[in-house]
Amino acid sequence: MLNTALSMAVLAVILLVIGSGALWRRGVRKQAILMIVLAVILGANVAIWSLPPPAALSGKP
């Protein structure tokens, strides 16, 4: 289930970047910048979610 969520989030990041590029070319700068900010935040969340848990929480010595 987590793999599906991470995959969808990565696809959303890619589509947000592509869409913001299209908006930037049309001259809608504010929305394009907001889409890039959202893509960065979502990408950071994916990076955090994909980190392994700390050794103390994993139950392995």
Sequence and secondary structure as in RCSB ss.txt:
>XXXX:A:sequence
MLNTALSMAVLAVILLVIGSGALWRRGVRKQAILMIVLAVILGANVAIWSLPPPAALSGKP
>XXXX:A:secstr
 HHHHHHHHHHHHHHHHHHHHHHHHHT HHHHHHHHHHHHHHHHHHHHHTS   HHHH   
